[in-house]
Amino acid sequence: MNINVIGRQLEITPAIKTYTENRLQAFSIFSTIKINTINATMEYSKGHFQVNLVLNCKYHTLTANTSDFDLYKAFDAAADKLEAQCIGLKEKIHEHRAEPVSQTDIRQN
C-alpha cells in the first residue's frame, strides 16, 4: 500500500507527514478490499485547510473531502469519512456471497 502526502500552498513538515502516514497505515486492516494507494492532498486557502483523501482499491475509488481551520481536525474528519466508506464497502463485498446450494429453493419439475 503506497501513501502519498501532497501539500498545496502548504509545506508538509515531518510531523504532519508522520501523523498522516501513521493514521493511513491503519487502513491496512481492510485486506478484503485490496488497497493499492492512498493519496492525501492538503491545501491552505482563504484562512482554512482543505483535505482531500483518495483511496484506490482493486475495483473501487473512494474519496473524502473536508475543510476546517485546523489541519489536524480536517485530516481526522476526512480519515473518519474514508474509514466509514471502507467499512461499508467491506460489508457490501462480504454480504454479496452466494447462498449454498443446500439452502436455495429448488423447484422440482
Secondary structure, DSSP 8 states (H G I E B T S, - for coil): -EEEEEEESS---HHHHHHHHHHHHGGGG-GGG---EEEEEEEEETTEEEEEEEEE-SS-EEEEEEEESSHHHHHHHHHHHHHHHHHHHHHHHHHT----GGGS-----
